[in-house]
Amino acid sequence: MIDLGISKLALIGVVALIVIGPEKLPRVARMAGTLLGRAQRYINDVKAEVSKEIELDELRKMQKDVQEAAHHVEQSVSQSWNETTEELQSIAQEPSTLYSTTYVSSDQLARKAKDFRRKKLAKTSAVPAWYKNRHGQRNHIVSGSARMARHRAKSRPPVSFY
């Protein structure tokens, strides 16, 4: 840009005053200001247009990237869907492999049934509470913090100064 200082502007003003004359100088200065304003507005419009074009190009590029990403996601989902359906079809064709892995022996079933009956009997038995207390069976299970709260010493309320 042109480097104009105060001394250079004063020199240009003096030369314009001599060349144009004192009568026409205000009119020429107004016209020069108007033309300079128009030139600045035109330059600002061109800058705004260029920046809009740049933004549009960026938006188009972003839209293209998003469409590519969506296409890749769609392909991966369809591929995984196809693999899953193939696995399910292969499992459906071979039912013996499914049952062989979940087979439970009769000994395990008998042990589980016995444990279930024993636990149910312990909960609903007709054994008196005094007998359970004497032999260490608990009627109600209480957490450690609840036992501590029950047996904690009671504190006195604070004494007032008045």
VMD Tcl script that builds the backbone (N, CA, C; Angstrom):
set m [mol new atoms 486]
animate dup $m
set s [atomselect $m all]
$s set {name element resname resid chain x y z} {
  {N N MET 1 A 0.843 -1.169 0.000}
  {CA C MET 1 A 0.000 0.000 0.000}
  {C C MET 1 A 0.892 1.237 0.000}
  {N N ILE 2 A 0.324 2.327 -0.463}
  {CA C ILE 2 A 1.078 3.571 -0.578}
  {C C ILE 2 A 1.278 4.144 0.818}
  {N N ASP 3 A 2.513 4.543 1.115}
  {CA C ASP 3 A 2.835 5.100 2.425}
  {C C ASP 3 A 2.702 6.621 2.361}
  {N N LEU 4 A 1.591 7.113 2.871}
  {CA C LEU 4 A 1.352 8.561 2.865}
  {C C LEU 4 A 1.422 9.083 4.293}
  {N N GLY 5 A 2.344 9.987 4.530}
  {CA C GLY 5 A 2.449 10.621 5.831}
  {C C GLY 5 A 1.815 12.006 5.792}
  {N N ILE 6 A 1.873 12.706 6.894}
  {CA C ILE 6 A 1.273 14.049 6.974}
  {C C ILE 6 A 2.009 15.022 6.062}
  {N N SER 7 A 3.321 14.891 5.998}
  {CA C SER 7 A 4.087 15.822 5.147}
  {C C SER 7 A 3.762 15.606 3.674}
  {N N LYS 8 A 3.593 14.352 3.248}
  {CA C LYS 8 A 3.267 14.084 1.835}
  {C C LYS 8 A 1.865 14.570 1.505}
  {N N LEU 9 A 0.912 14.368 2.424}
  {CA C LEU 9 A -0.457 14.851 2.192}
  {C C LEU 9 A -0.493 16.385 2.107}
  {N N ALA 10 A 0.278 17.042 2.949}
  {CA C ALA 10 A 0.331 18.505 2.903}
  {C C ALA 10 A 0.913 18.975 1.571}
  {N N LEU 11 A 1.940 18.312 1.069}
  {CA C LEU 11 A 2.545 18.665 -0.215}
  {C C LEU 11 A 1.543 18.478 -1.345}
  {N N ILE 12 A 0.773 17.357 -1.328}
  {CA C ILE 12 A -0.245 17.114 -2.364}
  {C C ILE 12 A -1.328 18.186 -2.289}
  {N N GLY 13 A -1.728 18.600 -1.095}
  {CA C GLY 13 A -2.741 19.648 -0.929}
  {C C GLY 13 A -2.270 20.980 -1.479}
  {N N VAL 14 A -1.020 21.323 -1.230}
  {CA C VAL 14 A -0.485 22.596 -1.732}
  {C C VAL 14 A -0.434 22.577 -3.257}
  {N N VAL 15 A 0.030 21.475 -3.850}
  {CA C VAL 15 A 0.105 21.368 -5.325}
  {C C VAL 15 A -1.296 21.436 -5.910}
  {N N ALA 16 A -2.296 20.766 -5.270}
  {CA C ALA 16 A -3.676 20.802 -5.779}
  {C C ALA 16 A -4.232 22.211 -5.681}
  {N N LEU 17 A -3.921 22.925 -4.617}
  {CA C LEU 17 A -4.405 24.292 -4.448}
  {C C LEU 17 A -3.846 25.196 -5.539}
  {N N ILE 18 A -2.593 24.986 -5.891}
  {CA C ILE 18 A -1.969 25.806 -6.930}
  {C C ILE 18 A -2.513 25.444 -8.301}
  {N N VAL 19 A -2.640 24.150 -8.602}
  {CA C VAL 19 A -3.050 23.709 -9.940}
  {C C VAL 19 A -4.533 23.959 -10.168}
  {N N ILE 20 A -5.400 23.557 -9.227}
  {CA C ILE 20 A -6.849 23.636 -9.426}
  {C C ILE 20 A -7.373 25.038 -9.101}
  {N N GLY 21 A -6.838 25.599 -8.085}
  {CA C GLY 21 A -7.317 26.932 -7.697}
  {C C GLY 21 A -8.221 26.831 -6.478}
  {N N PRO 22 A -8.327 27.943 -5.738}
  {CA C PRO 22 A -9.100 27.914 -4.495}
  {C C PRO 22 A -10.614 27.805 -4.716}
  {N N GLU 23 A -11.140 28.225 -5.881}
  {CA C GLU 23 A -12.584 28.163 -6.115}
  {C C GLU 23 A -13.057 26.748 -6.391}
  {N N LYS 24 A -12.307 25.969 -7.147}
  {CA C LYS 24 A -12.740 24.632 -7.561}
  {C C LYS 24 A -12.239 23.521 -6.622}
  {N N LEU 25 A -11.330 23.834 -5.686}
  {CA C LEU 25 A -10.738 22.807 -4.825}
  {C C LEU 25 A -11.765 22.076 -3.951}
  {N N PRO 26 A -12.752 22.747 -3.304}
  {CA C PRO 26 A -13.728 21.999 -2.485}
  {C C PRO 26 A -14.570 21.033 -3.312}
  {N N ARG 27 A -14.982 21.447 -4.507}
  {CA C ARG 27 A -15.788 20.594 -5.380}
  {C C ARG 27 A -14.971 19.381 -5.831}
  {N N VAL 28 A -13.714 19.561 -6.199}
  {CA C VAL 28 A -12.844 18.460 -6.627}
  {C C VAL 28 A -12.565 17.525 -5.461}
  {N N ALA 29 A -12.383 18.089 -4.252}
  {CA C ALA 29 A -12.140 17.253 -3.070}
  {C C ALA 29 A -13.366 16.387 -2.768}
  {N N ARG 30 A -14.594 16.981 -2.865}
  {CA C ARG 30 A -15.815 16.205 -2.658}
  {C C ARG 30 A -15.940 15.085 -3.676}
  {N N MET 31 A -15.660 15.388 -4.949}
  {CA C MET 31 A -15.748 14.386 -6.002}
  {C C MET 31 A -14.715 13.283 -5.781}
  {N N ALA 32 A -13.492 13.658 -5.371}
  {CA C ALA 32 A -12.448 12.660 -5.103}
  {C C ALA 32 A -12.862 11.761 -3.935}
  {N N GLY 33 A -13.484 12.352 -2.893}
  {CA C GLY 33 A -13.961 11.560 -1.755}
  {C C GLY 33 A -15.060 10.600 -2.163}
  {N N THR 34 A -15.994 11.090 -3.019}
  {CA C THR 34 A -17.079 10.234 -3.498}
  {C C THR 34 A -16.533 9.069 -4.314}
  {N N LEU 35 A -15.606 9.371 -5.223}
  {CA C LEU 35 A -15.011 8.298 -6.031}
  {C C LEU 35 A -14.226 7.306 -5.169}
  {N N LEU 36 A -13.526 7.801 -4.161}
  {CA C LEU 36 A -12.778 6.926 -3.261}
  {C C LEU 36 A -13.741 6.030 -2.465}
  {N N GLY 37 A -14.874 6.587 -2.029}
  {CA C GLY 37 A -15.884 5.795 -1.312}
  {C C GLY 37 A -16.466 4.703 -2.183}
  {N N ARG 38 A -16.781 5.063 -3.442}
  {CA C ARG 38 A -17.312 4.062 -4.380}
  {C C ARG 38 A -16.305 2.946 -4.613}
  {N N ALA 39 A -15.040 3.332 -4.768}
  {CA C ALA 39 A -13.995 2.321 -4.987}
  {C C ALA 39 A -13.878 1.395 -3.776}
  {N N GLN 40 A -13.962 1.946 -2.566}
  {CA C GLN 40 A -13.883 1.108 -1.364}
  {C C GLN 40 A -15.081 0.167 -1.267}
  {N N ARG 41 A -16.292 0.665 -1.571}
  {CA C ARG 41 A -17.485 -0.200 -1.550}
  {C C ARG 41 A -17.370 -1.312 -2.568}
  {N N TYR 42 A -16.865 -0.981 -3.763}
  {CA C TYR 42 A -16.693 -1.992 -4.807}
  {C C TYR 42 A -15.694 -3.065 -4.358}
  {N N ILE 43 A -14.596 -2.635 -3.770}
  {CA C ILE 43 A -13.587 -3.595 -3.290}
  {C C ILE 43 A -14.173 -4.474 -2.191}
  {N N ASN 44 A -14.963 -3.879 -1.268}
  {CA C ASN 44 A -15.592 -4.667 -0.202}
  {C C ASN 44 A -16.598 -5.669 -0.762}
  {N N ASP 45 A -17.363 -5.267 -1.792}
  {CA C ASP 45 A -18.306 -6.194 -2.430}
  {C C ASP 45 A -17.576 -7.364 -3.071}
  {N N VAL 46 A -16.469 -7.063 -3.746}
  {CA C VAL 46 A -15.687 -8.134 -4.388}
  {C C VAL 46 A -15.127 -9.087 -3.320}
  {N N LYS 47 A -14.625 -8.531 -2.218}
  {CA C LYS 47 A -14.107 -9.378 -1.126}
  {C C LYS 47 A -15.204 -10.275 -0.557}
  {N N ALA 48 A -16.400 -9.702 -0.345}
  {CA C ALA 48 A -17.516 -10.479 0.197}
  {C C ALA 48 A -17.914 -11.590 -0.765}
  {N N GLU 49 A -17.935 -11.292 -2.051}
  {CA C GLU 49 A -18.293 -12.307 -3.055}
  {C C GLU 49 A -17.273 -13.439 -3.068}
  {N N VAL 50 A -16.007 -13.079 -2.991}
  {CA C VAL 50 A -14.950 -14.100 -2.983}
  {C C VAL 50 A -15.054 -14.961 -1.728}
  {N N SER 51 A -15.306 -14.351 -0.578}
  {CA C SER 51 A -15.416 -15.130 0.665}
  {C C SER 51 A -16.633 -16.051 0.616}
  {N N LYS 52 A -17.747 -15.598 0.004}
  {CA C LYS 52 A -18.926 -16.467 -0.143}
  {C C LYS 52 A -18.609 -17.663 -1.024}
  {N N GLU 53 A -17.889 -17.440 -2.102}
  {CA C GLU 53 A -17.503 -18.541 -2.988}
  {C C GLU 53 A -16.609 -19.544 -2.261}
  {N N ILE 54 A -15.685 -19.012 -1.458}
  {CA C ILE 54 A -14.799 -19.905 -0.694}
  {C C ILE 54 A -15.614 -20.731 0.291}
  {N N GLU 55 A -16.586 -20.098 0.982}
  {CA C GLU 55 A -17.435 -20.823 1.924}
  {C C GLU 55 A -18.265 -21.878 1.213}
  {N N LEU 56 A -18.792 -21.525 0.026}
  {CA C LEU 56 A -19.573 -22.505 -0.735}
  {C C LEU 56 A -18.712 -23.701 -1.131}
  {N N ASP 57 A -17.488 -23.446 -1.552}
  {CA C ASP 57 A -16.589 -24.543 -1.902}
  {C C ASP 57 A -16.307 -25.422 -0.694}
  {N N GLU 58 A -16.104 -24.805 0.485}
  {CA C GLU 58 A -15.863 -25.576 1.703}
  {C C GLU 58 A -17.086 -26.404 2.072}
  {N N LEU 59 A -18.290 -25.814 1.924}
  {CA C LEU 59 A -19.516 -26.549 2.229}
  {C C LEU 59 A -19.712 -27.714 1.270}
  {N N ARG 60 A -19.414 -27.499 0.000}
  {CA C ARG 60 A -19.526 -28.602 -0.969}
  {C C ARG 60 A -18.560 -29.726 -0.625}
  {N N LYS 61 A -17.342 -29.342 -0.251}
  {CA C LYS 61 A -16.355 -30.350 0.125}
  {C C LYS 61 A -16.815 -31.111 1.373}
  {N N MET 62 A -17.363 -30.372 2.365}
  {CA C MET 62 A -17.847 -31.011 3.576}
  {C C MET 62 A -19.007 -31.954 3.268}
  {N N GLN 63 A -19.910 -31.534 2.376}
  {CA C GLN 63 A -21.037 -32.374 1.994}
  {C C GLN 63 A -20.534 -33.651 1.324}
  {N N LYS 64 A -19.543 -33.528 0.465}
  {CA C LYS 64 A -18.976 -34.693 -0.199}
  {C C LYS 64 A -18.355 -35.646 0.819}
  {N N ASP 65 A -17.631 -35.095 1.812}
  {CA C ASP 65 A -17.025 -35.935 2.853}
  {C C ASP 65 A -18.084 -36.668 3.671}
  {N N VAL 66 A -19.160 -35.966 4.009}
  {CA C VAL 66 A -20.229 -36.592 4.793}
  {C C VAL 66 A -20.914 -37.690 3.988}
  {N N GLN 67 A -21.128 -37.453 2.707}
  {CA C GLN 67 A -21.752 -38.475 1.869}
  {C C GLN 67 A -20.850 -39.703 1.751}
  {N N GLU 68 A -19.544 -39.491 1.629}
  {CA C GLU 68 A -18.620 -40.622 1.568}
  {C C GLU 68 A -18.630 -41.400 2.875}
  {N N ALA 69 A -18.644 -40.685 3.999}
  {CA C ALA 69 A -18.677 -41.355 5.304}
  {C C ALA 69 A -19.968 -42.157 5.467}
  {N N ALA 70 A -21.092 -41.586 5.044}
  {CA C ALA 70 A -22.367 -42.295 5.133}
  {C C ALA 70 A -22.350 -43.540 4.249}
  {N N HIS 71 A -21.746 -43.436 3.077}
  {CA C HIS 71 A -21.653 -44.584 2.179}
  {C C HIS 71 A -20.797 -45.687 2.806}
  {N N HIS 72 A -19.679 -45.290 3.439}
  {CA C HIS 72 A -18.818 -46.282 4.094}
  {C C HIS 72 A -19.545 -46.957 5.257}
  {N N VAL 73 A -20.304 -46.185 6.030}
  {CA C VAL 73 A -21.059 -46.758 7.150}
  {C C VAL 73 A -22.111 -47.720 6.628}
  {N N GLU 74 A -22.787 -47.326 5.554}
  {CA C GLU 74 A -23.811 -48.185 4.969}
  {C C GLU 74 A -23.197 -49.498 4.489}
  {N N GLN 75 A -22.037 -49.419 3.852}
  {CA C GLN 75 A -21.366 -50.635 3.387}
  {C C GLN 75 A -20.966 -51.525 4.549}
  {N N SER 76 A -20.412 -50.939 5.621}
  {CA C SER 76 A -19.982 -51.755 6.757}
  {C C SER 76 A -21.174 -52.401 7.453}
  {N N VAL 77 A -22.294 -51.676 7.565}
  {CA C VAL 77 A -23.486 -52.246 8.190}
  {C C VAL 77 A -24.029 -53.382 7.342}
  {N N SER 78 A -24.090 -53.177 6.043}
  {CA C SER 78 A -24.612 -54.241 5.178}
  {C C SER 78 A -23.682 -55.459 5.192}
  {N N GLN 79 A -22.384 -55.231 5.250}
  {CA C GLN 79 A -21.434 -56.339 5.308}
  {C C GLN 79 A -21.596 -57.123 6.614}
  {N N SER 80 A -21.704 -56.414 7.733}
  {CA C SER 80 A -21.880 -57.109 9.010}
  {C C SER 80 A -23.228 -57.815 9.064}
  {N N TRP 81 A -24.252 -57.227 8.450}
  {CA C TRP 81 A -25.569 -57.870 8.396}
  {C C TRP 81 A -25.482 -59.174 7.606}
  {N N ASN 82 A -24.803 -59.129 6.483}
  {CA C ASN 82 A -24.650 -60.341 5.676}
  {C C ASN 82 A -23.870 -61.412 6.433}
  {N N GLU 83 A -22.802 -61.031 7.117}
  {CA C GLU 83 A -22.020 -62.003 7.887}
  {C C GLU 83 A -22.864 -62.619 8.994}
  {N N THR 84 A -23.670 -61.817 9.661}
  {CA C THR 84 A -24.517 -62.318 10.741}
  {C C THR 84 A -25.563 -63.281 10.216}
  {N N THR 85 A -26.190 -62.927 9.097}
  {CA C THR 85 A -27.199 -63.832 8.539}
  {C C THR 85 A -26.559 -65.145 8.093}
  {N N GLU 86 A -25.351 -65.087 7.539}
  {CA C GLU 86 A -24.664 -66.325 7.148}
  {C C GLU 86 A -24.357 -67.187 8.365}
  {N N GLU 87 A -23.921 -66.558 9.470}
  {CA C GLU 87 A -23.645 -67.319 10.687}
  {C C GLU 87 A -24.910 -67.953 11.238}
  {N N LEU 88 A -26.011 -67.190 11.233}
  {CA C LEU 88 A -27.267 -67.730 11.741}
  {C C LEU 88 A -27.769 -68.877 10.877}
  {N N GLN 89 A -27.596 -68.767 9.578}
  {CA C GLN 89 A -28.005 -69.860 8.696}
  {C C GLN 89 A -27.156 -71.095 8.916}
  {N N SER 90 A -25.866 -70.905 9.145}
  {CA C SER 90 A -25.005 -72.061 9.396}
  {C C SER 90 A -25.353 -72.712 10.732}
  {N N ILE 91 A -25.724 -71.924 11.728}
  {CA C ILE 91 A -26.132 -72.481 13.022}
  {C C ILE 91 A -27.456 -73.220 12.873}
  {N N ALA 92 A -28.366 -72.674 12.082}
  {CA C ALA 92 A -29.662 -73.321 11.890}
  {C C ALA 92 A -29.513 -74.654 11.164}
  {N N GLN 93 A -28.534 -74.772 10.301}
  {CA C GLN 93 A -28.320 -76.017 9.563}
  {C C GLN 93 A -27.669 -77.090 10.436}
  {N N GLU 94 A -26.943 -76.692 11.482}
  {CA C GLU 94 A -26.273 -77.640 12.364}
  {C C GLU 94 A -26.826 -77.505 13.776}
  {N N PRO 95 A -27.978 -78.104 14.092}
  {CA C PRO 95 A -28.559 -77.955 15.424}
  {C C PRO 95 A -27.819 -78.760 16.495}
  {N N SER 96 A -27.082 -79.781 16.138}
  {CA C SER 96 A -26.405 -80.614 17.130}
  {C C SER 96 A -25.310 -79.845 17.862}
  {N N THR 97 A -24.655 -78.909 17.215}
  {CA C THR 97 A -23.600 -78.146 17.877}
  {C C THR 97 A -24.172 -77.224 18.947}
  {N N LEU 98 A -25.383 -76.719 18.758}
  {CA C LEU 98 A -25.999 -75.829 19.737}
  {C C LEU 98 A -26.323 -76.571 21.024}
  {N N TYR 99 A -26.875 -77.794 20.904}
  {CA C TYR 99 A -27.294 -78.530 22.091}
  {C C TYR 99 A -26.127 -79.172 22.816}
  {N N SER 100 A -25.059 -79.471 22.125}
  {CA C SER 100 A -23.933 -80.125 22.785}
  {C C SER 100 A -23.209 -79.172 23.730}
  {N N THR 101 A -23.238 -77.887 23.469}
  {CA C THR 101 A -22.535 -76.945 24.342}
  {C C THR 101 A -23.350 -76.602 25.574}
  {N N THR 102 A -24.695 -76.721 25.542}
  {CA C THR 102 A -25.512 -76.343 26.678}
  {C C THR 102 A -26.015 -77.555 27.453}
  {N N TYR 103 A -25.512 -78.713 27.179}
  {CA C TYR 103 A -25.960 -79.923 27.859}
  {C C TYR 103 A -25.477 -79.931 29.301}
  {N N VAL 104 A -26.387 -80.234 30.257}
  {CA C VAL 104 A -26.063 -80.304 31.670}
  {C C VAL 104 A -26.266 -81.747 32.112}
  {N N SER 105 A -25.285 -82.266 32.825}
  {CA C SER 105 A -25.381 -83.674 33.238}
  {C C SER 105 A -26.475 -83.831 34.293}
  {N N SER 106 A -26.941 -85.071 34.435}
  {CA C SER 106 A -28.004 -85.358 35.403}
  {C C SER 106 A -27.499 -85.185 36.833}
  {N N ASP 107 A -26.201 -85.440 37.088}
  {CA C ASP 107 A -25.648 -85.233 38.430}
  {C C ASP 107 A -25.716 -83.754 38.822}
  {N N GLN 108 A -25.384 -82.891 37.878}
  {CA C GLN 108 A -25.447 -81.459 38.171}
  {C C GLN 108 A -26.885 -81.016 38.435}
  {N N LEU 109 A -27.834 -81.562 37.654}
  {CA C LEU 109 A -29.230 -81.210 37.873}
  {C C LEU 109 A -29.705 -81.691 39.239}
  {N N ALA 110 A -29.312 -82.891 39.623}
  {CA C ALA 110 A -29.723 -83.421 40.926}
  {C C ALA 110 A -29.135 -82.591 42.058}
  {N N ARG 111 A -27.875 -82.172 41.933}
  {CA C ARG 111 A -27.237 -81.356 42.967}
  {C C ARG 111 A -27.921 -79.993 43.083}
  {N N LYS 112 A -28.250 -79.390 41.958}
  {CA C LYS 112 A -28.933 -78.105 41.987}
  {C C LYS 112 A -30.314 -78.225 42.622}
  {N N ALA 113 A -31.042 -79.295 42.302}
  {CA C ALA 113 A -32.374 -79.498 42.883}
  {C C ALA 113 A -32.275 -79.712 44.388}
  {N N LYS 114 A -31.280 -80.460 44.834}
  {CA C LYS 114 A -31.095 -80.707 46.261}
  {C C LYS 114 A -30.764 -79.408 46.997}
  {N N ASP 115 A -29.864 -78.592 46.430}
  {CA C ASP 115 A -29.526 -77.307 47.033}
  {C C ASP 115 A -30.738 -76.389 47.101}
  {N N PHE 116 A -31.541 -76.387 46.040}
  {CA C PHE 116 A -32.730 -75.554 46.012}
  {C C PHE 116 A -33.703 -75.973 47.115}
  {N N ARG 117 A -33.940 -77.291 47.255}
  {CA C ARG 117 A -34.851 -77.774 48.293}
  {C C ARG 117 A -34.332 -77.446 49.689}
  {N N ARG 118 A -33.002 -77.582 49.889}
  {CA C ARG 118 A -32.411 -77.308 51.199}
  {C C ARG 118 A -32.571 -75.830 51.550}
  {N N LYS 119 A -32.313 -74.945 50.601}
  {CA C LYS 119 A -32.441 -73.509 50.861}
  {C C LYS 119 A -33.894 -73.128 51.116}
  {N N LYS 120 A -34.808 -73.697 50.357}
  {CA C LYS 120 A -36.218 -73.393 50.545}
  {C C LYS 120 A -36.694 -73.889 51.902}
  {N N LEU 121 A -36.226 -75.054 52.298}
  {CA C LEU 121 A -36.606 -75.603 53.591}
  {C C LEU 121 A -36.060 -74.754 54.729}
  {N N ALA 122 A -34.842 -74.234 54.570}
  {CA C ALA 122 A -34.260 -73.392 55.608}
  {C C ALA 122 A -35.061 -72.113 55.790}
  {N N LYS 123 A -35.611 -71.589 54.728}
  {CA C LYS 123 A -36.390 -70.355 54.830}
  {C C LYS 123 A -37.777 -70.595 55.406}
  {N N THR 124 A -38.408 -71.686 55.012}
  {CA C THR 124 A -39.819 -71.892 55.361}
  {C C THR 124 A -40.024 -73.030 56.343}
  {N N SER 125 A -38.993 -73.444 57.049}
  {CA C SER 125 A -39.144 -74.603 57.942}
  {C C SER 125 A -39.966 -74.231 59.164}
  {N N ALA 126 A -40.431 -75.260 59.843}
  {CA C ALA 126 A -41.242 -75.076 61.045}
  {C C ALA 126 A -40.395 -75.132 62.303}
  {N N VAL 127 A -39.101 -74.913 62.162}
  {CA C VAL 127 A -38.220 -74.928 63.328}
  {C C VAL 127 A -38.470 -73.649 64.126}
  {N N PRO 128 A -38.651 -73.770 65.453}
  {CA C PRO 128 A -38.951 -72.594 66.263}
  {C C PRO 128 A -37.791 -71.599 66.271}
  {N N ALA 129 A -38.118 -70.333 66.503}
  {CA C ALA 129 A -37.123 -69.271 66.503}
  {C C ALA 129 A -36.142 -69.442 67.651}
  {N N TRP 130 A -36.605 -69.910 68.849}
  {CA C TRP 130 A -35.697 -70.089 69.992}
  {C C TRP 130 A -34.631 -71.113 69.685}
  {N N TYR 131 A -35.012 -72.171 68.878}
  {CA C TYR 131 A -34.045 -73.203 68.524}
  {C C TYR 131 A -33.002 -72.630 67.561}
  {N N LYS 132 A -33.469 -71.824 66.614}
  {CA C LYS 132 A -32.551 -71.192 65.655}
  {C C LYS 132 A -31.601 -70.253 66.380}
  {N N ASN 133 A -32.125 -69.477 67.361}
  {CA C ASN 133 A -31.279 -68.557 68.116}
  {C C ASN 133 A -30.242 -69.297 68.934}
  {N N ARG 134 A -30.642 -70.404 69.557}
  {CA C ARG 134 A -29.735 -71.156 70.406}
  {C C ARG 134 A -28.609 -71.768 69.583}
  {N N HIS 135 A -28.884 -72.213 68.375}
  {CA C HIS 135 A -27.888 -72.891 67.549}
  {C C HIS 135 A -27.226 -71.973 66.518}
  {N N GLY 136 A -27.449 -70.680 66.624}
  {CA C GLY 136 A -26.708 -69.718 65.817}
  {C C GLY 136 A -27.279 -69.430 64.440}
  {N N GLN 137 A -28.514 -69.833 64.165}
  {CA C GLN 137 A -29.107 -69.486 62.883}
  {C C GLN 137 A -29.705 -68.091 62.975}
  {N N ARG 138 A -29.479 -67.291 62.007}
  {CA C ARG 138 A -29.994 -65.923 62.019}
  {C C ARG 138 A -31.386 -65.872 61.413}
  {N N ASN 139 A -32.250 -65.079 62.068}
  {CA C ASN 139 A -33.593 -64.865 61.516}
  {C C ASN 139 A -33.567 -63.772 60.457}
  {N N HIS 140 A -32.884 -62.703 60.781}
  {CA C HIS 140 A -32.801 -61.573 59.861}
  {C C HIS 140 A -31.335 -61.243 59.637}
  {N N ILE 141 A -30.961 -61.023 58.424}
  {CA C ILE 141 A -29.589 -60.669 58.101}
  {C C ILE 141 A -29.473 -59.152 58.166}
  {N N VAL 142 A -28.509 -58.673 58.948}
  {CA C VAL 142 A -28.304 -57.239 59.134}
  {C C VAL 142 A -26.889 -56.906 58.688}
  {N N SER 143 A -26.741 -55.789 57.968}
  {CA C SER 143 A -25.423 -55.410 57.487}
  {C C SER 143 A -24.556 -54.943 58.646}
  {N N GLY 144 A -23.256 -54.887 58.402}
  {CA C GLY 144 A -22.320 -54.467 59.431}
  {C C GLY 144 A -22.559 -53.043 59.885}
  {N N SER 145 A -22.870 -52.143 58.961}
  {CA C SER 145 A -23.108 -50.748 59.344}
  {C C SER 145 A -24.381 -50.622 60.173}
  {N N ALA 146 A -25.390 -51.448 59.898}
  {CA C ALA 146 A -26.619 -51.403 60.689}
  {C C ALA 146 A -26.357 -51.916 62.101}
  {N N ARG 147 A -25.548 -52.965 62.249}
  {CA C ARG 147 A -25.189 -53.456 63.587}
  {C C ARG 147 A -24.425 -52.392 64.362}
  {N N MET 148 A -23.480 -51.690 63.677}
  {CA C MET 148 A -22.712 -50.637 64.342}
  {C C MET 148 A -23.634 -49.505 64.793}
  {N N ALA 149 A -24.601 -49.154 63.990}
  {CA C ALA 149 A -25.529 -48.077 64.345}
  {C C ALA 149 A -26.399 -48.486 65.528}
  {N N ARG 150 A -26.781 -49.763 65.615}
  {CA C ARG 150 A -27.631 -50.218 66.702}
  {C C ARG 150 A -26.877 -50.223 68.022}
  {N N HIS 151 A -25.601 -50.579 67.998}
  {CA C HIS 151 A -24.831 -50.721 69.237}
  {C C HIS 151 A -23.978 -49.494 69.547}
  {N N ARG 152 A -24.062 -48.444 68.761}
  {CA C ARG 152 A -23.287 -47.233 69.006}
  {C C ARG 152 A -23.835 -46.504 70.224}
  {N N ALA 153 A -22.928 -45.921 71.008}
  {CA C ALA 153 A -23.356 -45.180 72.189}
  {C C ALA 153 A -24.128 -43.932 71.761}
  {N N LYS 154 A -25.184 -43.649 72.499}
  {CA C LYS 154 A -26.011 -42.488 72.170}
  {C C LYS 154 A -25.301 -41.227 72.642}
  {N N SER 155 A -25.277 -40.213 71.790}
  {CA C SER 155 A -24.627 -38.961 72.167}
  {C C SER 155 A -25.658 -38.022 72.790}
  {N N ARG 156 A -25.179 -37.160 73.684}
  {CA C ARG 156 A -26.060 -36.200 74.335}
  {C C ARG 156 A -26.291 -35.001 73.410}
  {N N PRO 157 A -27.449 -34.380 73.516}
  {CA C PRO 157 A -27.661 -33.141 72.738}
  {C C PRO 157 A -26.762 -32.037 73.267}
  {N N PRO 158 A -26.314 -31.126 72.437}
  {CA C PRO 158 A -25.419 -30.060 72.887}
  {C C PRO 158 A -26.092 -29.173 73.934}
  {N N VAL 159 A -25.297 -28.749 74.896}
  {CA C VAL 159 A -25.811 -27.899 75.962}
  {C C VAL 159 A -25.789 -26.454 75.483}
  {N N SER 160 A -26.853 -25.754 75.711}
  {CA C SER 160 A -26.961 -24.357 75.288}
  {C C SER 160 A -26.221 -23.445 76.252}
  {N N PHE 161 A -25.746 -22.303 75.762}
  {CA C PHE 161 A -25.052 -21.333 76.607}
  {C C PHE 161 A -26.039 -20.489 77.412}
  {N N TYR 162 A -27.290 -20.473 77.047}
  {CA C TYR 162 A -28.257 -19.603 77.709}
  {C C TYR 162 A -29.112 -20.373 78.663}
}
mol reanalyze $m
mol bondsrecalc $m
mol representation Tube
mol addrep $m
